[in-house]
Amino acid sequence: MSRILIIEDDRTINGLLRSVLEKSGYTVDSADNGAEGLALGRQGSYSLILLDLMLPEKPGEEIIKELRRADMTPVIILSAKGRAGGGAGPAETHRQHHRGTGIIPGFFGMAESGTAANPGGKSGQVGM
């Protein structure tokens, strides 16, 4: 069975993701701040990490850098960072700054269009 780590400080989003993934048969661990998420990421063996960038205690970018020192677990970024003020969205920001880091290529374009494949291989809608 696949194990997924959610690092998201918005408790509603965190709970929703956990609920959907557990109902789909995944084992899920979650953290609501960057320090706790990094600790869990270092301790566990995960198939996937869902990571917010704007977290209390440690930003998501630092978590990625720290985790990359030990392994290359795929990371999907969950963030509105870059949307306010008309800046580059997560897709472009992370294509530029995280090449070769194990972030799943092509996911952001699918997420921005509103569709993405879930880990179980079924197509689903991403609420963005």
The 8 nearest C-alpha neighbors of each residue, nearest first, counted from 0:
[[1, 25, 2, 26, 24, 46, 3, 45],
 [2, 0, 25, 46, 26, 3, 45, 47],
 [1, 3, 26, 45, 46, 27, 25, 0],
 [4, 2, 27, 47, 45, 48, 46, 26],
 [3, 5, 48, 28, 29, 27, 49, 47],
 [4, 6, 29, 49, 48, 7, 50, 30],
 [7, 5, 50, 30, 36, 29, 31, 51],
 [6, 8, 31, 51, 13, 9, 5, 50],
 [9, 7, 31, 32, 10, 54, 6, 13],
 [10, 8, 12, 11, 7, 13, 31, 14],
 [9, 11, 13, 12, 8, 14, 31, 7],
 [12, 10, 14, 13, 9, 15, 16, 8],
 [11, 13, 15, 14, 9, 10, 16, 7],
 [14, 12, 10, 16, 11, 15, 7, 9],
 [15, 13, 17, 11, 12, 16, 10, 18],
 [14, 16, 12, 18, 17, 13, 11, 19],
 [15, 17, 19, 13, 18, 14, 20, 12],
 [18, 16, 14, 20, 15, 19, 21, 13],
 [17, 19, 15, 21, 16, 20, 14, 22],
 [20, 18, 22, 16, 21, 17, 15, 23],
 [19, 21, 23, 17, 22, 25, 18, 16],
 [20, 22, 25, 24, 23, 18, 19, 17],
 [23, 21, 19, 24, 20, 18, 25, 17],
 [22, 24, 20, 21, 25, 19, 119, 18],
 [25, 23, 21, 22, 20, 26, 0, 1],
 [26, 24, 21, 20, 1, 23, 2, 27],
 [25, 27, 2, 21, 3, 1, 24, 28],
 [28, 26, 3, 2, 4, 25, 17, 29],
 [29, 27, 4, 5, 3, 26, 30, 2],
 [30, 28, 5, 4, 6, 27, 31, 36],
 [29, 31, 6, 36, 32, 35, 5, 7],
 [30, 32, 8, 7, 6, 29, 33, 10],
 [33, 31, 55, 8, 54, 35, 34, 30],
 [32, 34, 57, 36, 56, 35, 54, 55],
 [33, 35, 37, 36, 57, 32, 56, 38],
 [34, 36, 38, 37, 33, 32, 30, 39],
 [37, 35, 33, 30, 39, 38, 34, 6],
 [36, 38, 40, 34, 39, 35, 62, 33],
 [37, 39, 35, 41, 36, 40, 34, 42],
 [40, 38, 42, 36, 41, 37, 43, 35],
 [41, 39, 37, 38, 43, 42, 36, 66],
 [40, 42, 38, 39, 43, 37, 66, 69],
 [43, 41, 39, 40, 38, 44, 37, 45],
 [44, 42, 40, 41, 39, 45, 4, 38],
 [43, 45, 46, 42, 2, 40, 41, 72],
 [46, 44, 2, 47, 3, 43, 4, 72],
 [45, 47, 2, 1, 3, 72, 44, 73],
 [46, 48, 3, 73, 45, 74, 72, 4],
 [47, 49, 4, 74, 3, 5, 50, 75],
 [50, 48, 5, 75, 74, 76, 6, 4],
 [51, 49, 6, 76, 77, 48, 75, 5],
 [50, 52, 77, 7, 78, 76, 53, 59],
 [53, 51, 59, 58, 78, 54, 60, 50],
 [52, 54, 58, 51, 59, 55, 80, 78],
 [55, 53, 58, 33, 32, 52, 57, 8],
 [54, 56, 32, 57, 33, 58, 53, 8],
 [55, 57, 33, 34, 32, 54, 58, 35],
 [58, 56, 33, 34, 55, 54, 59, 61],
 [59, 57, 54, 60, 53, 61, 52, 33],
 [58, 60, 52, 62, 61, 51, 63, 53],
 [59, 61, 63, 62, 58, 52, 64, 57],
 [62, 60, 64, 59, 63, 58, 65, 57],
 [61, 63, 59, 65, 60, 64, 37, 66],
 [62, 64, 66, 60, 61, 65, 67, 59],
 [65, 63, 61, 67, 62, 66, 60, 68],
 [66, 64, 62, 63, 67, 68, 61, 69],
 [65, 67, 63, 68, 64, 69, 62, 70],
 [68, 66, 64, 70, 69, 65, 71, 63],
 [67, 69, 66, 65, 70, 64, 71, 63],
 [70, 68, 67, 66, 71, 65, 41, 72],
 [71, 69, 67, 72, 68, 66, 101, 41],
 [70, 72, 101, 67, 73, 100, 69, 66],
 [71, 73, 70, 47, 46, 74, 101, 45],
 [74, 72, 47, 101, 102, 103, 71, 48],
 [75, 73, 48, 102, 49, 47, 76, 72],
 [74, 76, 49, 50, 48, 102, 77, 103],
 [75, 77, 50, 51, 49, 78, 74, 52],
 [78, 76, 51, 50, 75, 49, 52, 79],
 [77, 79, 51, 80, 52, 76, 89, 53],
 [78, 80, 82, 81, 77, 89, 88, 83],
 [81, 79, 78, 82, 89, 88, 52, 53],
 [80, 82, 88, 86, 87, 83, 79, 89],
 [83, 81, 88, 80, 79, 85, 86, 84],
 [84, 82, 85, 81, 86, 80, 79, 88],
 [83, 85, 86, 82, 81, 87, 80, 88],
 [84, 86, 83, 82, 87, 81, 88, 80],
 [87, 85, 81, 84, 82, 88, 83, 80],
 [86, 88, 81, 91, 92, 85, 89, 82],
 [87, 89, 81, 82, 90, 91, 92, 86],
 [90, 88, 92, 91, 93, 81, 80, 87],
 [91, 89, 107, 88, 93, 92, 94, 108],
 [90, 92, 94, 93, 89, 88, 87, 95],
 [93, 91, 89, 95, 90, 94, 87, 88],
 [94, 92, 96, 95, 97, 91, 90, 89],
 [93, 95, 91, 92, 96, 97, 98, 90],
 [96, 94, 93, 92, 97, 91, 98, 90],
 [97, 95, 93, 94, 98, 92, 91, 100],
 [96, 98, 93, 100, 94, 95, 99, 102],
 [99, 97, 100, 94, 96, 95, 93, 101],
 [98, 100, 101, 97, 102, 96, 94, 104],
 [99, 101, 97, 98, 102, 67, 71, 63],
 [100, 102, 73, 71, 99, 103, 72, 74],
 [103, 101, 74, 73, 100, 104, 75, 97],
 [102, 104, 106, 73, 101, 105, 74, 75],
 [105, 103, 106, 102, 107, 101, 94, 98],
 [104, 106, 107, 108, 103, 109, 90, 110],
 [107, 105, 109, 108, 104, 103, 110, 115],
 [106, 108, 90, 110, 109, 105, 111, 89],
 [107, 109, 111, 110, 106, 105, 112, 90],
 [110, 108, 112, 106, 115, 114, 107, 111],
 [111, 109, 107, 113, 112, 108, 114, 115],
 [110, 112, 108, 113, 109, 107, 127, 114],
 [111, 113, 109, 110, 114, 108, 115, 107],
 [114, 112, 110, 125, 111, 124, 109, 127],
 [115, 113, 124, 109, 125, 110, 112, 123],
 [116, 114, 109, 110, 123, 122, 117, 124],
 [115, 117, 122, 121, 120, 123, 118, 114],
 [116, 118, 119, 120, 121, 122, 115, 123],
 [119, 117, 120, 116, 121, 47, 1, 20],
 [120, 118, 117, 121, 23, 116, 122, 24],
 [119, 121, 118, 117, 116, 122, 123, 115],
 [122, 120, 119, 117, 116, 123, 118, 115],
 [121, 123, 116, 115, 117, 120, 124, 114],
 [124, 122, 115, 116, 114, 121, 125, 117],
 [123, 125, 114, 113, 126, 115, 122, 116],
 [124, 126, 113, 114, 127, 110, 115, 123],
 [127, 125, 124, 113, 110, 114, 111, 123],
 [126, 125, 113, 111, 110, 112, 124, 79]]
